[in-house]
Amino acid sequence: MKITILKKIKNRLKEKRKYKRRLARLEQCGNFQVTEVDGVKVARGNGLNLGYIFDGDGILIMEEIFKNDEYNFDAGCPSVVIDIGMNIGLASLYFAAKDDVVDVYGFEPFKPTFERAMFNFKINEEYASKIHPHNYGLGDRDKELTLDYNSNTPGRMSTVKSIDDILHSTRYTTPERVQIKNAAADIRHIIDMHKDKKIIIKCDAEGSEKEIFESLDLKGILTNIDILMLEYHFSYDIPLQDILKRNGFVFFKQRTVTIQTGDFGIIRAVRK
């Protein structure tokens, strides 16, 4: 009994320390106040309510968006953003809060992550009407997959690499059935609905970017894209750069980091 009680106390202290560390990181992202909605801790600031940031790798996504300004752009005219790898919806909300952004189309294949995004949209009524979320991923063709899912790292779930390849562990995972749809077909449909708007793609798809952009290249769709904000993985920057050159983009590659699975980093591209 004493051992069980001591273990619980240690776990509580560990969670408190973890929360304090994440709270300190949140303070570096801007003037956010922490509140609670329906039992979920929510960061309120910049006119947004952002839930689940203390869960999994949510605080890392906050840092990318609000501390590092990785998705900050100004197209200067009405724009549509296609958010591939929507995750828990923080980037989609960031885009929707921009005055020039008229619509955001989000794609997230993993249902538990998608449901967290839907919670975030629900608590942001002012911007939710701009966002069109889809609970499937994009790829080179329509397919269904059963994949291991880890709720502690929703930002690192891939539909092209196994979780063991990425995290080198299948602990704390559950099987998830996911749908992938042909990227060219979906994005062509969005472009056709918004022919008078700038089309912007944000893509952080944990490796799916290669097959997505190969599909868009094959169908000639990239000539209709104006701005790209892309995170590449598994050293896929080389084929992606070739595709961008072939389709008339000027691109900037940043923050290349080498890990066991290869290089990952950021590519920003605009049409010449």
C-alpha positions as a LaTeX table, in Angstrom:
\begin{tabular}{lrrr}
\hline
Residue & $x$ (\AA) & $y$ (\AA) & $z$ (\AA) \\
\hline
Met1 & 0.00 & 0.00 & 0.00 \\
Lys2 & 2.77 & 2.46 & 0.98 \\
Ile3 & 4.63 & 1.75 & $-2.28$ \\
Thr4 & 1.45 & 2.47 & $-4.31$ \\
Ile5 & 0.84 & 5.77 & $-2.48$ \\
Leu6 & 4.47 & 6.84 & $-2.93$ \\
Lys7 & 4.29 & 6.01 & $-6.63$ \\
Lys8 & 1.14 & 8.14 & $-7.02$ \\
Ile9 & 2.79 & 11.05 & $-5.22$ \\
Lys10 & 5.87 & 10.77 & $-7.45$ \\
Asn11 & 3.70 & 10.71 & $-10.57$ \\
Arg12 & 1.79 & 13.81 & $-9.43$ \\
Leu13 & 5.03 & 15.66 & $-8.75$ \\
Lys14 & 6.38 & 14.60 & $-12.14$ \\
Glu15 & 3.23 & 15.88 & $-13.88$ \\
Lys16 & 3.43 & 19.18 & $-12.00$ \\
Arg17 & 7.04 & 19.68 & $-13.06$ \\
Lys18 & 6.17 & 18.84 & $-16.65$ \\
Tyr19 & 3.27 & 21.30 & $-16.60$ \\
Lys20 & 5.50 & 24.08 & $-15.20$ \\
Arg21 & 8.07 & 23.49 & $-17.95$ \\
Arg22 & 5.39 & 23.67 & $-20.63$ \\
Leu23 & 3.87 & 26.76 & $-19.03$ \\
Ala24 & 7.28 & 28.45 & $-19.20$ \\
Arg25 & 7.51 & 27.55 & $-22.90$ \\
Leu26 & 4.01 & 28.92 & $-23.50$ \\
Glu27 & 5.05 & 32.26 & $-21.99$ \\
Gln28 & 7.65 & 32.53 & $-24.77$ \\
Cys29 & 4.90 & 32.23 & $-27.39$ \\
Gly30 & 3.08 & 35.45 & $-26.47$ \\
Asn31 & 0.53 & 36.81 & $-24.04$ \\
Phe32 & $-1.55$ & 33.68 & $-23.45$ \\
Gln33 & $-3.66$ & 33.04 & $-20.35$ \\
Val34 & $-4.50$ & 29.49 & $-19.31$ \\
Thr35 & $-8.13$ & 28.64 & $-18.59$ \\
Glu36 & $-10.23$ & 25.48 & $-18.77$ \\
Val37 & $-13.10$ & 24.55 & $-21.09$ \\
Asp38 & $-14.99$ & 21.27 & $-20.66$ \\
Gly39 & $-12.13$ & 19.85 & $-18.61$ \\
Val40 & $-9.47$ & 20.77 & $-21.20$ \\
Lys41 & $-6.73$ & 23.32 & $-20.46$ \\
Val42 & $-6.95$ & 26.12 & $-23.03$ \\
Ala43 & $-4.48$ & 28.91 & $-23.87$ \\
Arg44 & $-6.37$ & 32.12 & $-24.58$ \\
Gly45 & $-4.58$ & 34.90 & $-26.47$ \\
Asn46 & $-4.18$ & 36.59 & $-29.87$ \\
Gly47 & $-7.97$ & 36.38 & $-30.16$ \\
Leu48 & $-7.81$ & 32.59 & $-30.14$ \\
Asn49 & $-8.67$ & 29.74 & $-27.76$ \\
Leu50 & $-6.23$ & 26.85 & $-28.17$ \\
Gly51 & $-6.87$ & 23.56 & $-26.41$ \\
Tyr52 & $-4.73$ & 20.45 & $-25.87$ \\
Ile53 & $-1.48$ & 22.42 & $-25.99$ \\
Phe54 & $-0.33$ & 20.77 & $-22.75$ \\
Asp55 & $-1.02$ & 17.31 & $-24.17$ \\
Gly56 & 1.39 & 15.36 & $-26.35$ \\
Asp57 & 3.52 & 17.65 & $-28.49$ \\
Gly58 & 0.98 & 20.49 & $-28.49$ \\
Ile59 & 3.42 & 22.96 & $-26.93$ \\
Leu60 & 5.91 & 22.27 & $-29.73$ \\
Ile61 & 3.27 & 23.19 & $-32.31$ \\
Met62 & 2.52 & 26.37 & $-30.36$ \\
Glu63 & 6.21 & 27.30 & $-30.52$ \\
Glu64 & 6.38 & 26.69 & $-34.26$ \\
Ile65 & 3.39 & 28.91 & $-34.94$ \\
Phe66 & 3.47 & 31.67 & $-32.32$ \\
Lys67 & 7.10 & 31.84 & $-31.20$ \\
Asn68 & 8.97 & 31.03 & $-34.42$ \\
Asp69 & 6.36 & 32.53 & $-36.81$ \\
Glu70 & 6.85 & 29.60 & $-39.19$ \\
Tyr71 & 3.54 & 30.21 & $-40.98$ \\
Asn72 & 3.46 & 33.99 & $-40.97$ \\
Phe73 & 2.72 & 35.37 & $-44.44$ \\
Asp74 & 0.98 & 38.34 & $-46.04$ \\
Ala75 & $-0.34$ & 37.65 & $-49.55$ \\
Gly76 & $-1.92$ & 41.11 & $-49.68$ \\
Cys77 & $-5.16$ & 39.86 & $-51.24$ \\
Pro78 & $-7.97$ & 37.34 & $-50.58$ \\
Ser79 & $-6.39$ & 33.91 & $-50.11$ \\
Val80 & $-7.28$ & 30.28 & $-49.47$ \\
Val81 & $-5.05$ & 28.05 & $-47.33$ \\
Ile82 & $-4.85$ & 24.29 & $-47.76$ \\
Asp83 & $-3.62$ & 22.84 & $-44.44$ \\
Ile84 & $-2.19$ & 19.37 & $-45.11$ \\
Gly85 & $-1.41$ & 17.78 & $-41.77$ \\
Met86 & $-3.97$ & 19.78 & $-39.79$ \\
Asn87 & $-3.10$ & 18.05 & $-36.52$ \\
Ile88 & $-5.07$ & 19.57 & $-33.58$ \\
Gly89 & $-6.09$ & 22.60 & $-35.67$ \\
Leu90 & $-3.77$ & 25.31 & $-34.29$ \\
Ala91 & $-2.36$ & 26.32 & $-37.69$ \\
Ser92 & $-5.82$ & 26.28 & $-39.29$ \\
Leu93 & $-7.06$ & 28.69 & $-36.61$ \\
Tyr94 & $-3.97$ & 30.87 & $-37.02$ \\
Phe95 & $-4.69$ & 31.13 & $-40.76$ \\
Ala96 & $-8.43$ & 31.68 & $-40.27$ \\
Ala97 & $-7.72$ & 34.62 & $-37.96$ \\
Lys98 & $-5.97$ & 36.45 & $-40.83$ \\
Asp99 & $-8.23$ & 39.04 & $-42.48$ \\
Asp100 & $-7.14$ & 38.15 & $-46.03$ \\
Val101 & $-7.76$ & 34.41 & $-45.58$ \\
Val102 & $-11.30$ & 33.61 & $-46.70$ \\
Asp103 & $-11.23$ & 29.81 & $-46.36$ \\
Val104 & $-9.04$ & 27.11 & $-44.81$ \\
Tyr105 & $-9.23$ & 23.47 & $-45.93$ \\
Gly106 & $-7.70$ & 21.10 & $-43.38$ \\
Phe107 & $-6.74$ & 17.43 & $-43.78$ \\
Glu108 & $-5.98$ & 15.17 & $-40.80$ \\
Pro109 & $-6.11$ & 11.36 & $-41.14$ \\
Phe110 & $-5.93$ & 10.25 & $-37.48$ \\
Lys111 & $-9.35$ & 10.38 & $-35.82$ \\
Pro112 & $-8.20$ & 11.08 & $-32.20$ \\
Thr113 & $-6.13$ & 14.03 & $-33.43$ \\
Phe114 & $-8.97$ & 15.19 & $-35.68$ \\
Glu115 & $-11.40$ & 15.17 & $-32.75$ \\
Arg116 & $-9.06$ & 17.46 & $-30.79$ \\
Ala117 & $-9.02$ & 19.82 & $-33.76$ \\
Met118 & $-12.82$ & 19.81 & $-33.85$ \\
Phe119 & $-12.87$ & 20.78 & $-30.15$ \\
Asn120 & $-10.57$ & 23.70 & $-30.94$ \\
Phe121 & $-12.80$ & 24.84 & $-33.78$ \\
Lys122 & $-15.87$ & 24.60 & $-31.54$ \\
Ile123 & $-14.36$ & 27.00 & $-28.99$ \\
Asn124 & $-13.44$ & 29.52 & $-31.71$ \\
Glu125 & $-16.83$ & 30.36 & $-33.18$ \\
Glu126 & $-15.58$ & 33.59 & $-34.77$ \\
Tyr127 & $-13.26$ & 31.69 & $-37.12$ \\
Ala128 & $-14.71$ & 28.17 & $-37.28$ \\
Ser129 & $-16.98$ & 29.03 & $-40.23$ \\
Lys130 & $-13.88$ & 29.66 & $-42.38$ \\
Ile131 & $-12.45$ & 26.20 & $-41.70$ \\
His132 & $-13.45$ & 23.09 & $-43.67$ \\
Pro133 & $-11.94$ & 20.06 & $-41.87$ \\
His134 & $-11.55$ & 16.63 & $-43.45$ \\
Asn135 & $-10.84$ & 13.48 & $-41.44$ \\
Tyr136 & $-8.59$ & 11.89 & $-44.06$ \\
Gly137 & $-5.08$ & 12.40 & $-45.32$ \\
Leu138 & $-3.77$ & 13.15 & $-48.79$ \\
Gly139 & $-1.47$ & 10.99 & $-50.86$ \\
Asp140 & $-0.82$ & 9.67 & $-54.35$ \\
Arg141 & $-4.03$ & 7.59 & $-54.51$ \\
Asp142 & $-7.10$ & 6.53 & $-52.55$ \\
Lys143 & $-6.31$ & 3.88 & $-49.92$ \\
Glu144 & $-7.09$ & 2.67 & $-46.42$ \\
Leu145 & $-4.38$ & 1.87 & $-43.88$ \\
Thr146 & $-4.21$ & 0.48 & $-40.35$ \\
Leu147 & $-1.46$ & 2.30 & $-38.46$ \\
Asp148 & $-0.11$ & 2.45 & $-34.93$ \\
Tyr149 & $-1.12$ & 5.68 & $-33.19$ \\
Asn150 & 0.49 & 7.30 & $-30.14$ \\
Ser151 & $-1.62$ & 10.04 & $-28.52$ \\
Asn152 & 1.51 & 11.46 & $-26.84$ \\
Thr153 & 3.04 & 12.38 & $-30.20$ \\
Pro154 & 0.19 & 13.26 & $-32.61$ \\
Gly155 & 2.47 & 15.68 & $-34.43$ \\
Arg156 & 4.80 & 12.85 & $-35.46$ \\
Met157 & 2.29 & 10.33 & $-36.79$ \\
Ser158 & 3.07 & 9.33 & $-40.36$ \\
Thr159 & 1.07 & 7.48 & $-43.01$ \\
Val160 & 4.17 & 6.44 & $-44.98$ \\
Lys161 & 6.55 & 5.33 & $-42.19$ \\
Ser162 & 5.86 & 3.02 & $-39.27$ \\
Ile163 & 5.88 & 4.46 & $-35.77$ \\
Asp164 & 8.80 & 2.16 & $-34.99$ \\
Asp165 & 10.82 & 3.84 & $-37.76$ \\
Ile166 & 10.11 & 7.29 & $-36.28$ \\
Leu167 & 9.99 & 6.77 & $-32.51$ \\
His168 & 11.83 & 3.42 & $-32.37$ \\
Ser169 & 9.11 & 2.15 & $-30.06$ \\
Thr170 & 5.55 & 0.87 & $-30.34$ \\
Arg171 & 4.79 & 1.35 & $-26.62$ \\
Tyr172 & 1.55 & 3.14 & $-25.76$ \\
Thr173 & 0.17 & 2.72 & $-29.27$ \\
Thr174 & $-3.27$ & 1.73 & $-30.52$ \\
Pro175 & $-4.24$ & 0.69 & $-34.05$ \\
Glu176 & $-6.08$ & 3.32 & $-36.08$ \\
Arg177 & $-7.79$ & 2.85 & $-39.43$ \\
Val178 & $-7.11$ & 5.87 & $-41.64$ \\
Gln179 & $-8.25$ & 7.00 & $-45.05$ \\
Ile180 & $-5.97$ & 8.55 & $-47.65$ \\
Lys181 & $-7.36$ & 10.26 & $-50.73$ \\
Asn182 & $-5.75$ & 11.36 & $-53.95$ \\
Ala183 & $-4.19$ & 14.78 & $-53.34$ \\
Ala184 & $-4.50$ & 15.92 & $-56.95$ \\
Ala185 & $-8.26$ & 15.35 & $-57.02$ \\
Asp186 & $-9.00$ & 17.15 & $-53.74$ \\
Ile187 & $-6.72$ & 20.11 & $-54.37$ \\
Arg188 & $-7.95$ & 20.51 & $-57.96$ \\
His189 & $-11.49$ & 20.75 & $-56.58$ \\
Ile190 & $-10.47$ & 23.48 & $-54.11$ \\
Ile191 & $-8.66$ & 25.45 & $-56.81$ \\
Asp192 & $-11.69$ & 25.26 & $-59.11$ \\
Met193 & $-13.89$ & 26.72 & $-56.34$ \\
His194 & $-11.52$ & 29.66 & $-55.74$ \\
Lys195 & $-10.16$ & 30.69 & $-59.14$ \\
Asp196 & $-10.03$ & 34.36 & $-58.13$ \\
Lys197 & $-8.05$ & 33.74 & $-54.92$ \\
Lys198 & $-4.41$ & 33.18 & $-54.06$ \\
Ile199 & $-3.87$ & 29.50 & $-53.25$ \\
Ile200 & $-1.49$ & 28.72 & $-50.40$ \\
Ile201 & $-0.44$ & 25.26 & $-49.26$ \\
Lys202 & 0.89 & 24.53 & $-45.78$ \\
Cys203 & 2.13 & 20.94 & $-45.62$ \\
Asp204 & 3.53 & 19.14 & $-42.58$ \\
Ala205 & 2.60 & 15.55 & $-43.33$ \\
Glu206 & 5.46 & 13.57 & $-41.72$ \\
Gly207 & 6.78 & 12.12 & $-44.96$ \\
Ser208 & 3.62 & 12.08 & $-47.10$ \\
Glu209 & 4.83 & 15.30 & $-48.74$ \\
Lys210 & 6.84 & 13.37 & $-51.33$ \\
Glu211 & 3.91 & 11.39 & $-52.76$ \\
Ile212 & 1.56 & 14.38 & $-52.41$ \\
Phe213 & 3.76 & 16.69 & $-54.46$ \\
Glu214 & 4.60 & 13.99 & $-56.98$ \\
Ser215 & 0.85 & 13.60 & $-57.51$ \\
Leu216 & 0.32 & 17.37 & $-57.88$ \\
Asp217 & 3.28 & 17.58 & $-60.27$ \\
Leu218 & 2.02 & 14.69 & $-62.40$ \\
Lys219 & $-1.39$ & 16.35 & $-62.84$ \\
Gly220 & 0.01 & 19.83 & $-63.50$ \\
Ile221 & $-1.69$ & 21.31 & $-60.44$ \\
Leu222 & 1.31 & 23.09 & $-58.94$ \\
Thr223 & 1.10 & 25.78 & $-61.62$ \\
Asn224 & $-2.04$ & 26.98 & $-59.80$ \\
Ile225 & $-0.34$ & 27.27 & $-56.39$ \\
Asp226 & 1.06 & 30.67 & $-55.35$ \\
Ile227 & 2.78 & 30.05 & $-52.01$ \\
Leu228 & 4.08 & 26.89 & $-50.32$ \\
Met229 & 5.03 & 26.46 & $-46.65$ \\
Leu230 & 6.42 & 22.98 & $-46.34$ \\
Glu231 & 8.16 & 20.85 & $-43.73$ \\
Tyr232 & 10.05 & 17.97 & $-45.30$ \\
His233 & 11.13 & 14.71 & $-43.65$ \\
Phe234 & 13.31 & 11.66 & $-44.35$ \\
Ser235 & 15.62 & 13.67 & $-46.68$ \\
Tyr236 & 12.76 & 14.26 & $-49.13$ \\
Asp237 & 14.03 & 17.80 & $-49.77$ \\
Ile238 & 15.96 & 16.63 & $-52.85$ \\
Pro239 & 12.98 & 15.31 & $-54.89$ \\
Leu240 & 10.81 & 18.18 & $-53.63$ \\
Gln241 & 13.31 & 20.79 & $-54.78$ \\
Asp242 & 13.37 & 19.21 & $-58.25$ \\
Ile243 & 9.57 & 19.38 & $-58.41$ \\
Leu244 & 9.52 & 23.02 & $-57.31$ \\
Lys245 & 12.15 & 24.05 & $-59.87$ \\
Arg246 & 10.25 & 22.27 & $-62.62$ \\
Asn247 & 7.06 & 24.13 & $-61.70$ \\
Gly248 & 8.49 & 27.65 & $-61.64$ \\
Phe249 & 8.96 & 28.28 & $-57.90$ \\
Val250 & 11.61 & 30.26 & $-56.10$ \\
Phe251 & 12.29 & 28.41 & $-52.85$ \\
Phe252 & 14.19 & 28.88 & $-49.60$ \\
Lys253 & 15.36 & 25.89 & $-47.55$ \\
Gln254 & 15.83 & 26.46 & $-43.82$ \\
Arg255 & 16.66 & 24.72 & $-40.56$ \\
Thr256 & 17.95 & 21.42 & $-41.88$ \\
Val257 & 18.38 & 18.93 & $-39.03$ \\
Thr258 & 19.81 & 15.44 & $-39.39$ \\
Ile259 & 18.35 & 12.64 & $-37.28$ \\
Gln260 & 18.34 & 8.84 & $-37.54$ \\
Thr261 & 15.56 & 8.84 & $-40.14$ \\
Gly262 & 17.33 & 11.41 & $-42.34$ \\
Asp263 & 17.15 & 15.17 & $-42.79$ \\
Phe264 & 14.12 & 17.26 & $-41.99$ \\
Gly265 & 13.60 & 20.99 & $-42.30$ \\
Ile266 & 11.57 & 23.77 & $-43.86$ \\
Ile267 & 11.03 & 24.86 & $-47.44$ \\
Arg268 & 9.26 & 28.11 & $-48.32$ \\
Ala269 & 8.39 & 28.68 & $-51.98$ \\
Val270 & 6.68 & 31.35 & $-54.07$ \\
Arg271 & 5.82 & 31.42 & $-57.73$ \\
Lys272 & 8.23 & 33.41 & $-59.92$ \\
\hline
\end{tabular}
